[in-house]
Amino acid sequence: MKVANLKVAKAIVEWGGKSKEFTKEQLAAGVNLAAEFAGMTPFEGSFREFEKRVFAKQNFETFCIKEVTTKLRPFSPEAKADFDVAAAFDALRANLSSRQKALDDKAREALQPVKHSIKVTPL
């Protein structure tokens, strides 16, 4: 963020309920708000929630591949020979796919715009 034509030597920048003091020169050159307010930005909560939901989805997908797909692969010939086994595998696939989609949808719901404001107060 750059602040041009500041009439005083310093200003306080408020962002996300936190504030920091900067010199006129710093503000004219440009301040990297994400670096200056690291761990305190208005985006932190939203990012954490999104990461939590993606982690849950990825854990489920890992389980589906490492446990279900890998361990049921040897039963493929049985499924080809027995309609009931094939139907059970199809039902399992549909159920797991539905659960994965629900987790994906839940992660995508967390991607919402973050409303915030930046206030510069000359000192």
C-alpha positions, 0 to 999 in steps of 0.5 A: 500500500502506498500513501502519497502526499502525507502532510505529517511525519508519521501515520497509524495504519489500522487493518483488521483491528490491529494498528501499526505506526509508519513514517511518511517515507515508508508509506510513500515507498509502499508498505507490504501490509501482509508482511507487516501484519503477518498473522493478524490480517483480516484474512487469517480466520477465513484461510484457516477455515478453508485449510481445515476443510481442504485437509478433511477432504484430502484425508478422506480422498487419501483413505479412499485411494490407500484403503478402499481402492487399493485393498478392493482391487484384488476383488475385481475378477469376483465383481466381473463374475458376480452381479451382486458383488459388482452392484455392491462395489458400484454402490460403494463407489457412488457412496464414496463419491457422494461423500467426497463431493460433499466435502469438496462443496463444504471446502468451496463454501468457505471461499467467501470474500473477506470484507475489510478496511484500511484506515490511515490516521496522520499523527 
